[in-house]
């Protein structure tokens, strides 16, 4: 079959195959009224049609304005906040540069193949996640509903993080930055530093007390934080306005939201490289610890990061690709977006480690000054002999190397009394302090930026970057909810988007209580990890074993114009399912062994302490997992017990207009239907259409029903008594 052909072939005998188009050309002898007739199967008002090349009827499904817009949308969805604050943490924790090796291997094993799989099914079937998996196998239609539920859960708390970024962005237009110094408290007699801030740090205090005004436990609500409530409302308004027209509105915003973070990261990297200590941070990052690579935990965390970095299972990838033309080279897109995501993570890690190196250098200098003063005090009191200090060292302006030399000497001389209140002051000790998530973005990074020249400018740029990274991911997440529902239930996208955003904002008020940060942690830990793993495993099984890997590869060959590498056959058939199942088991074991809890901020101690969830909290955690996966068994049982007709989920209809195929049948009987409808009659079962089949005469209000033929074309001539049987 030639590329992009929409003609459904029919085998007449073993040697001669005539297409529907050829059969329709025999209608020349029929009266003109028949030629002008229009035969429709399904809803005649359905505008989502695929046209044969050269047809005067256009496909009215929304489409990307350009290939660049589509790539930026996929990049914006896959490149998110995790690339900035999760990947650097994992790199720091799991062997520095050595961590890149397992990450790249797993990117090739599960990342690119599964990303390519989702792009392919979305582009070919041109539906959201619900429609795609209902099409592959109606019994597995719950996969799409599960993806929508997970998307909704993630959107609830992900937009809260955008709200936090908006708050810090709004507070960055002042000099000095409000988190630069600890606040002073005045009473009737004297002025003193806020005790909570003095025990921690200025940036830590600002985050927990000024921004979140956090409570001491998840059970202590504390009421709404109105500053964050307003920011959350602003975040949802931005998402709603951007998504109200679907890709027609969000696609234009992608040019800024997807490209701006790269501008900021490059500017940050150039600026930080000019500061002292930045190279120490980068050197620390790329110093490989090869022995750590042998630990199973490193591979598990690398696989998890690959899985979530590409947005697999959310439905956003499928939704975006469904607006492509069917001849788009989605294999190229899968490889390109995957490696853009990887190099973005590396770029962000370079920036983060360079900034942390600069911060560590400043902290180390303060440490040396304070401890040098202690050494001078010990020398003046006679606790240390001045003879042990090398003569070339000036303790009033000591360097890091000289301090380390003096520290080692004192350690050897005063071994029994050591450390005498002294600290080693090593940059590596600061760099080894693993920081991730909000702690990296809103505490460590903000503290480093206070030491930048023109710090308000860099703060504005940084938090605007976080907002754009978050919005890019939110667009894909919301598209993963709205596109399947619009395709399945035919509701207006504008109404659905507004309703979804309004409902999410109302539920999201839970996250802007004083205890809201703890709920964000709960949802982040339990609402997505296990459900998404199960969803992607089922996706892989549905394509490889239910539909058939050989048939799927043939469909790809017809769609792409070339046969994909056999590499994907072995990945989809064997390797990826095994790796995903291993990751699922490892994640369950990790979840069981780790006590379910959260880090609570204790105001009196000005520090975090681990707290276990109360009983109701454990119930919520379990409920999140169950609710996310519940659609899968429910839909399976409904289909298995025939409680609803499989044909009720018909995805497409067939219409013939002026002798052309306007729309081909999509919901064929059986789970192993060919995606391209290019099989011979012996291989493809008869289509079962959920709606009436009728002929509409042009200019005539009457409609005559006609029986369905075996291949969906016999009804054309079913009631034509003057048509010779030989022409059939």
C-alpha positions in Angstrom: 0.0 0.0 0.0 1.5 3.4 -0.9 2.3 5.8 1.9 -0.6 7.9 3.2 -3.2 5.9 1.3 -6.6 6.0 2.8 -8.0 3.4 0.3 -9.2 0.2 1.8 -8.2 -2.8 -0.5 -10.4 -5.8 -1.0 -9.0 -9.1 -2.2 -11.1 -10.6 -5.1 -9.0 -13.7 -5.6 -5.5 -14.9 -4.9 -4.0 -12.8 -7.7 -6.3 -9.8 -8.4 -6.9 -7.2 -5.8 -9.2 -4.3 -6.5 -9.5 -1.2 -4.3 -12.7 0.4 -3.2 -11.7 3.3 -5.4 -11.6 1.0 -8.4 -15.0 -0.4 -7.5 -16.5 3.0 -7.2 -15.2 4.0 -10.6 -17.6 1.4 -12.0 -20.5 3.7 -11.0 -20.3 5.6 -14.3 -23.3 3.7 -15.6 -25.4 4.6 -12.6 -27.7 7.5 -12.6 -26.3 11.0 -11.7 -28.3 11.1 -8.5 -26.4 8.1 -7.2 -23.1 9.7 -8.0 -24.0 12.7 -6.0 -25.3 10.7 -3.1 -23.4 10.7 0.2 -23.2 7.6 2.3 -22.5 8.1 6.0 -21.8 5.6 8.8 -22.1 7.1 12.2 -22.6 10.8 13.0 -22.8 12.7 9.8 -22.0 15.9 11.6 -18.7 14.6 13.0 -16.0 16.9 11.7 -13.0 14.9 12.7 -12.4 13.2 9.4 -9.3 11.9 7.6 -9.3 12.7 3.9 -7.8 11.0 1.0 -5.1 13.0 -0.7 -6.6 15.3 -3.2 -10.0 15.3 -1.6 -11.9 18.5 -1.3 -12.8 17.7 2.2 -10.3 18.7 4.8 -9.5 17.1 8.2 -10.9 19.5 10.7 -9.2 18.0 13.8 -6.9 20.7 15.2 -3.4 20.5 14.0 0.0 22.0 14.9 0.9 25.1 12.9 4.4 23.8 12.3 6.7 20.9 13.2 8.7 23.3 15.4 5.6 24.1 17.5 5.0 20.4 18.0 8.6 19.6 19.0 8.6 22.6 21.5 5.3 21.3 23.0 6.8 17.8 23.5 10.0 19.3 24.9 8.1 21.7 27.2 6.0 18.8 28.5 9.0 16.4 29.1 11.4 19.1 30.4 10.1 20.2 33.7 11.0 21.1 37.2 12.5 17.6 37.8 15.2 18.3 35.3 16.4 21.3 37.5 16.0 20.0 41.0 15.8 16.2 40.8 18.4 15.1 38.2 21.2 17.2 39.8 20.4 15.6 43.2 20.5 12.1 41.8 23.7 12.8 40.0 25.3 14.2 43.2 23.9 11.2 45.3 24.8 8.4 42.9 28.4 8.8 41.8 28.6 12.1 40.0 29.5 11.7 36.4 29.3 7.9 36.7 25.5 8.2 37.2 25.2 9.3 33.5 26.2 5.8 32.4 23.2 3.9 33.8 20.9 6.8 32.9 21.9 6.7 29.2 21.7 2.9 29.1 18.1 2.9 30.6 17.2 5.8 28.3 18.0 3.5 25.3 16.2 0.5 26.9 13.0 1.9 28.2 13.0 5.7 27.6 13.2 6.0 23.8 11.3 2.8 22.9 8.3 3.6 25.1 8.3 7.2 24.1 8.3 6.1 20.5 5.4 3.7 21.2 3.2 6.4 22.7 4.0 8.9 19.9 3.1 6.2 17.3 -0.3 5.1 18.7 -1.3 8.7 19.3 -0.3 9.9 15.8 -1.9 6.9 14.0 -5.2 6.6 15.8 -5.5 10.4 16.4 -7.2 10.2 19.7 -6.4 10.9 23.3 -5.4 8.2 25.7 -8.9 6.9 26.3 -9.7 6.5 22.7 -6.3 5.0 21.8 -6.4 2.1 24.3 -10.1 1.5 23.8 -9.3 1.2 20.1 -6.4 -1.2 20.7 -8.5 -3.4 23.0 -11.9 -2.3 24.5 -11.1 -4.5 27.5 -8.0 -2.4 28.2 -9.8 0.9 27.8 -9.4 1.6 31.5 -5.7 2.4 30.8 -6.8 5.8 29.3 -9.1 6.6 32.2 -6.3 5.8 34.7 -4.0 8.1 32.8 -6.5 10.9 33.1 -7.0 10.3 36.9 -3.2 10.4 37.4 -2.9 13.6 35.3 -5.6 15.2 37.5 -3.8 14.2 40.7 -0.5 15.5 39.5 -2.0 18.8 38.2 -3.5 19.4 41.6 -0.1 19.8 43.4 2.1 20.6 40.4 0.3 24.0 39.9 0.9 24.7 43.6 4.6 24.6 42.9 4.1 27.1 40.1 2.2 29.2 42.6 5.2 29.1 44.9 7.4 30.2 42.1 5.0 33.1 41.3 5.2 34.3 44.9 9.0 34.3 44.9 9.0 35.9 41.4 6.8 38.7 42.8 9.0 39.3 45.8 12.2 39.5 43.7 11.6 43.1 42.5 13.4 44.6 45.5 16.9 45.2 46.7 18.1 43.7 48.9 16.1 40.5 48.4 13.7 39.9 51.3 15.4 36.6 52.2 18.9 38.2 52.3 18.9 38.8 56.1 17.2 37.6 59.1 14.4 39.9 60.3 14.8 41.8 63.5 12.3 41.7 66.3 11.7 44.8 68.5 10.3 44.8 72.0 10.1 47.5 74.7 13.7 47.1 75.8 15.9 46.0 72.9 16.1 44.6 69.3 17.1 41.1 68.5 17.2 38.6 65.6 14.2 36.4 65.1 15.2 33.2 67.0 13.8 30.8 64.4 15.8 32.5 61.7 19.0 32.7 63.9 18.8 28.9 64.5 18.5 28.1 60.8 19.3 30.6 58.0 17.7 33.6 56.3 16.5 31.7 53.2 15.3 28.7 55.3 13.3 31.0 57.6 11.8 32.9 54.7 10.7 29.7 53.0 9.1 28.0 55.9 7.8 31.0 57.8 7.2 33.9 55.4 6.2 32.0 52.3 4.5 28.9 53.6 3.9 29.9 57.2 4.0 26.2 57.8 2.4 24.3 60.7 4.2 21.7 62.8 2.3 18.7 61.5 -0.1 17.5 58.8 -2.9 17.2 61.3 -2.6 20.9 62.2 -4.3 22.7 59.3 -3.8 26.2 60.5 -6.2 27.7 57.9 -5.5 29.0 54.5 -2.3 30.9 53.6 -3.9 33.7 51.7 -0.7 34.8 49.9 -0.3 31.3 48.4 -4.1 31.1 47.7 -3.9 34.1 45.5 -0.8 32.8 43.7 -2.5 29.4 43.2 -5.5 31.2 41.7 -3.1 33.2 39.4 -1.4 29.9 38.3 -4.7 28.3 37.4 -5.9 31.4 35.5 -2.7 31.3 33.4 -3.2 27.6 32.7 -6.9 28.0 31.8 -6.3 30.9 29.5 -3.5 29.1 27.7 -5.4 25.8 27.3 -8.9 27.1 26.7 -8.5 26.6 22.9 -6.3 23.5 23.2 -3.2 23.5 21.0 -4.5 26.5 19.1 -3.9 28.7 22.1 -1.2 26.9 24.0 0.9 26.1 20.9 1.7 29.8 20.4 2.8 30.1 24.0 5.2 27.2 23.6 7.6 29.3 21.7 8.3 31.3 24.8 7.6 28.9 27.6 9.8 26.1 26.1 12.7 28.3 24.9 13.0 30.8 27.7 14.4 28.3 30.3 17.3 27.5 27.9 18.1 31.2 27.7 18.1 31.5 31.5 20.2 28.4 32.0 22.9 29.4 29.5 23.0 33.0 31.0 23.3 31.5 34.5 26.1 29.1 33.4 28.1 31.9 31.8 27.6 34.2 34.8 28.4 31.6 37.5 31.5 30.4 35.7 33.0 33.9 36.3 32.5 33.5 40.1 34.9 31.9 42.6 34.3 28.2 43.4 32.0 27.4 40.4 34.7 25.1 38.9 35.0 23.3 42.2 31.3 22.4 42.0 31.5 21.3 38.3 34.7 19.2 39.2 32.8 17.6 42.0 29.9 16.7 39.7 32.1 15.1 37.1 34.3 13.2 39.5 33.0 9.6 38.9 32.5 7.2 41.8 32.5 4.0 39.8 32.0 1.7 42.7 28.5 3.2 43.3 27.4 2.0 39.8 27.3 -1.6 41.1 24.5 -0.7 43.6 21.0 -1.7 42.5 19.6 1.4 44.1 21.4 3.6 41.5 19.9 1.7 38.6 16.4 1.8 40.2 16.6 5.6 40.7 18.0 6.1 37.2 15.2 4.1 35.7 12.6 6.0 37.7 14.1 9.3 36.5 14.1 8.2 32.9 10.5 7.1 33.2 9.2 10.3 34.7 11.5 12.7 32.7 9.8 11.8 29.4 6.3 12.0 30.8 5.4 8.4 30.0 2.0 7.2 30.9 0.5 10.6 31.6 -1.4 10.7 28.2 0.1 14.1 27.3 2.5 12.6 24.8 -0.3 10.7 23.1 -2.6 13.8 23.1 0.1 16.0 21.6 1.0 13.5 18.9 -2.7 12.9 18.0 -2.7 16.4 16.4 0.0 15.4 13.9 -0.4 14.2 10.3 -0.2 10.5 10.0 2.9 10.6 7.8 4.9 12.5 10.4 8.3 10.9 11.3 7.5 10.2 14.9 10.6 8.0 15.3 12.8 11.0 14.6 10.7 13.0 17.1 11.1 10.4 19.8 14.9 10.3 19.5 15.2 14.1 19.2 13.0 14.9 22.2 14.6 12.2 24.4 18.1 13.5 23.8 17.0 17.1 24.2 15.6 16.1 27.6 18.8 14.4 28.5 21.1 17.3 27.5 18.8 19.7 29.3 19.2 17.7 32.5 23.0 17.8 32.0 22.9 21.6 31.4 20.8 22.2 34.4 23.1 20.0 36.5 26.1 22.1 35.3 24.3 25.3 36.4 23.2 23.8 39.7 26.6 22.5 40.7 28.4 25.6 39.5 26.0 27.7 41.7 26.4 25.3 44.7 30.2 25.4 44.2 30.1 29.2 44.4 27.9 29.0 47.5 30.1 26.4 49.1 33.1 28.6 48.5 31.5 31.5 50.3 30.4 29.3 53.3 34.0 27.8 53.4 35.5 31.3 53.5 33.3 32.2 56.4 34.2 29.0 58.2 37.9 29.7 57.7 37.6 33.2 59.1 35.6 32.0 62.2 38.0 29.1 62.9 41.1 31.2 62.3 39.8 33.6 65.0 39.4 30.6 67.3 43.0 29.5 66.6 44.3 33.0 67.5 42.3 32.9 70.7 43.8 29.5 71.6 47.3 30.9 70.9 46.7 34.0 73.1 45.4 31.9 76.0 48.3 29.5 75.8 46.3 26.4 74.9 48.4 26.2 71.7 52.0 26.9 71.2 52.9 29.5 68.6 55.8 27.3 67.6 53.6 24.8 65.9 52.3 27.4 63.4 54.5 27.7 60.3 56.1 31.1 60.1 54.8 31.9 56.5 51.2 31.6 57.6 49.3 34.8 58.5 46.2 33.9 60.5 44.6 37.3 59.8 44.4 36.6 56.1 44.8 32.9 55.8 44.0 30.9 52.6 42.1 27.7 52.4 45.2 25.6 51.8 47.1 27.2 54.7 44.1 26.7 57.0 44.0 23.0 56.1 47.7 22.7 56.9 47.3 24.4 60.3 44.3 22.3 61.0 46.2 19.0 60.3 49.1 20.2 62.5 46.8 21.0 65.4 45.1 17.7 65.0 48.3 15.8 65.4 49.7 17.9 68.3 46.5 18.0 70.3 45.2 14.6 69.4 43.7 13.9 72.8 42.0 17.3 73.2 41.0 17.7 69.5 39.0 19.2 67.9 39.1 22.1 70.4 36.0 23.6 68.8 37.6 23.7 65.3 36.0 22.6 62.0 37.8 21.2 59.0 36.2 23.7 56.5 36.3 21.6 53.4 34.4 22.6 50.2 33.7 19.0 49.5 31.7 18.7 52.8 29.3 21.4 51.6 29.0 19.9 48.1 28.3 16.5 49.6 25.2 17.8 51.3 22.5 16.4 49.0 19.7 18.9 48.4 16.7 18.3 46.1 13.3 19.6 45.3 12.0 22.7 47.0 15.0 22.7 49.3 17.3 23.2 46.3 15.1 25.8 44.4 13.7 27.8 47.3 16.5 27.5 49.9 20.0 26.6 48.5 19.6 28.4 45.2 18.0 31.5 46.6 20.8 31.7 49.2 23.4 31.5 46.5 21.7 34.2 44.5 21.8 36.7 47.4 25.6 36.8 46.8 25.3 37.5 43.1 26.0 41.0 41.8 22.6 42.4 40.8 20.9 39.6 42.7 17.3 40.8 42.1 17.7 40.5 38.3 19.0 36.9 38.6 16.2 36.1 41.1 13.6 37.4 38.7 15.1 35.3 35.8 15.4 32.2 37.9 11.8 32.1 39.2 10.4 33.1 35.8 12.3 30.1 34.4 10.7 27.9 37.0 7.2 29.3 36.1 7.8 28.5 32.4 9.2 25.0 33.1 6.1 24.3 35.2 3.7 25.7 32.7 5.2 23.7 29.9 4.6 20.5 31.9 1.1 21.7 33.0 0.0 22.2 29.4 0.8 18.6 28.6 -0.8 17.4 31.8 -4.1 19.2 31.1 -4.0 18.1 27.5 -3.7 14.6 28.8 -7.1 15.2 30.6 -9.1 17.2 28.1 -8.2 15.6 24.8 -9.3 12.1 25.7 -12.6 13.4 27.3 -13.3 15.6 24.3 -12.6 12.8 21.9 -14.7 10.3 23.8 -17.7 12.3 25.1 -17.8 15.1 22.5 -18.0 17.9 25.0 -16.9 21.5 24.2 -13.2 21.9 25.0 -13.6 25.4 26.3 -16.3 24.4 28.8 -14.3 21.3 29.9 -11.1 23.3 30.4 -12.7 25.9 32.5 -14.6 23.3 34.6 -11.4 21.2 35.0 -9.3 24.2 36.1 -12.1 25.5 38.5 -12.5 22.1 40.1 -8.7 21.7 40.4 -8.4 25.1 42.1 -11.1 24.3 44.6 -9.5 20.9 45.5 -6.1 22.6 45.4 -7.0 24.7 48.4 -5.9 21.8 50.5 -2.3 22.5 49.4 -2.3 26.2 50.4 -3.2 25.6 54.0 -0.4 26.1 56.4 0.0 22.3 56.3 -0.3 22.2 52.6 3.4 21.4 51.9 2.9 18.1 53.6 0.0 17.2 51.3 2.2 18.1 48.3 4.8 15.6 49.6 2.0 13.0 50.1 0.6 13.4 46.5 4.1 13.5 45.0 5.0 10.2 46.7 1.9 8.2 46.2 -0.4 9.6 43.5 1.7 8.9 40.5 4.7 6.6 41.0 3.0 3.2 41.1 0.0 4.0 39.0 2.1 5.3 36.1 4.4 2.3 36.2 1.4 0.0 36.0 -0.2 2.1 33.2 3.0 2.0 31.0 3.4 -1.8 31.6 -0.1 -2.3 30.4 0.5 -0.1 27.4 3.5 -2.1 26.5 1.6 -5.4 26.9 -1.4 -4.1 25.0 0.7 -3.2 21.9 3.1 -6.1 22.0 0.9 -9.0 23.0 -2.8 -8.1 22.7 -2.6 -6.2 19.5 0.5 -8.0 18.2 4.0 -6.6 17.8 4.4 -7.9 14.2 1.2 -6.2 13.2 2.2 -3.0 15.0 5.5 -2.9 13.1 3.7 -3.3 9.8 1.5 -0.4 10.7 4.5 1.7 11.5 6.1 0.8 8.2 3.0 2.0 6.4 2.7 5.1 8.4 6.4 6.1 8.4 7.3 4.9 4.9 10.1 2.8 6.3 10.4 -0.2 8.6 11.6 0.6 12.1 14.7 -1.1 13.4 14.3 -4.7 14.8 15.8 -3.1 17.9 12.3 -1.9 18.8 10.9 -5.4 18.3 13.1 -6.9 21.0 12.7 -3.9 23.3 8.9 -3.9 23.1 8.6 -7.7 23.1 11.1 -8.6 25.9 13.5 -6.1 27.4 11.2 -3.1 28.2 8.5 -5.2 29.9 11.1 -7.1 32.0 12.8 -3.8 33.1 9.4 -2.2 33.8 8.2 -5.1 35.9 11.6 -5.1 37.8 11.2 -1.4 38.4 7.6 -1.9 39.7 8.7 -4.6 42.1 11.6 -2.5 43.3 9.4 0.5 43.8 6.9 -1.6 45.8 9.6 -3.0 48.0 11.1 0.5 48.5 7.6 1.8 49.4 7.0 -1.0 51.9 10.4 -0.8 53.6 10.3 3.0 53.8 7.9 4.1 56.6 5.2 6.4 55.1 5.9 9.9 56.4 7.0 13.4 55.8 9.6 15.9 57.1 7.8 18.3 59.5 9.2 21.8 60.3 9.6 22.2 64.0 9.4 25.9 64.8 11.0 25.7 68.2 14.0 23.8 67.0 14.1 25.5 63.6 14.8 22.2 61.9 13.0 19.4 60.1 12.1 16.1 61.7 10.6 13.0 60.2 7.0 12.3 61.2 4.9 9.3 60.4 1.5 9.9 58.7 -1.5 9.6 61.0 -4.0 6.8 60.4 -6.2 9.0 58.2 -3.1 10.0 56.2 -2.2 6.4 55.5 -5.8 5.9 54.3 -5.4 8.8 51.9 -2.1 7.5 50.6 -3.6 4.1 49.8 -6.7 5.7 48.4 -4.7 7.7 45.9 -3.1 4.6 44.5 -6.4 2.7 44.4 -8.4 5.5 42.8 -5.7 6.0 40.1 -5.8 2.3 39.1 -9.5 1.6 39.7 -10.6 2.3 36.1 -8.4 -0.5 34.7 -10.2 -3.4 36.4 -13.6 -1.7 36.3 -13.5 -1.2 32.5 -12.2 -4.7 32.0 -15.0 -6.2 34.0 -17.6 -4.1 32.2 -16.3 -5.2 28.8 -15.8 -8.8 29.9 -19.3 -9.1 31.2 -20.8 -7.2 28.2 -22.5 -4.6 30.5 -22.0 -2.1 27.7 -21.7 -2.6 23.9 -18.2 -2.5 22.6 -19.4 -0.6 19.7 -20.7 2.2 21.9 -17.1 3.5 22.1 -16.8 3.8 18.3 -14.0 6.1 17.5 -14.7 6.9 14.0 -17.2 6.5 11.2 -17.0 5.9 7.5 -18.4 8.3 4.9 -18.2 8.2 1.1 -18.6 11.4 -0.8 -18.5 11.6 -4.6 -16.8 8.3 -4.9 -14.0 9.0 -2.3 -13.4 7.5 1.0 -13.8 10.4 3.4 -13.5 8.5 6.7 -12.5 4.9 7.4 -13.9 2.7 10.1 -12.0 2.8 13.4 -13.8 0.5 15.8 -13.6 -2.9 14.2 -14.7 -6.0 15.9 -11.9 -7.8 17.8 -8.8 -6.6 19.7 -6.4 -7.4 16.9 -7.7 -5.1 14.3 -5.1 -3.6 12.0 -4.4 0.1 12.7 -4.1 0.8 9.0 -7.0 -1.4 7.8 -4.7 -2.7 5.1 -5.3 -6.4 5.7 -6.9 -8.8 3.3 -10.5 -10.0 4.1 -9.2 -13.2 5.5 -7.2 -11.3 8.1 -9.5 -8.6 9.1 -12.9 -9.3 10.7 -16.0 -7.4 9.7 -16.5 -4.0 11.1 -19.2 -3.5 13.7 -20.5 0.0 13.6 -22.3 1.4 16.6 -24.5 3.8 14.7 -26.9 3.5 11.8 -25.7 3.2 8.2 -27.6 5.3 5.8 -27.5 7.0 2.4 -28.2 10.6 2.2 -29.2 11.9 -1.3 -27.9 15.3 -2.1 -30.7 17.7 -2.0 -33.1 15.1 -0.6 -34.4 15.2 3.0 -35.2 11.5 3.0 -32.8 8.9 4.5 -32.9 5.2 3.7 -31.2 2.8 6.0 -29.2 0.0 4.4 -27.8 -3.3 5.8 -24.1 -3.5 6.7 -21.9 -5.4 4.4 -19.1 -7.7 5.4 -16.3 -5.3 4.5 -18.2 -2.1 5.1 -18.8 -1.4 1.3 -21.5 -3.9 0.3 -24.2 -1.6 1.6 -23.4 0.9 -1.1 -25.2 -1.1 -3.7 -27.4 -3.2 -1.4 -30.7 -1.8 -2.7 -29.7 -1.0 -6.3 -31.7 -3.5 -8.3 -30.3 -2.2 -11.5 -26.7 -2.9 -10.5 -25.4 -6.1 -12.2 -24.1 -8.7 -9.7 -20.9 -9.0 -11.6 -20.1 -5.4 -10.7 -20.1 -6.3 -7.0 
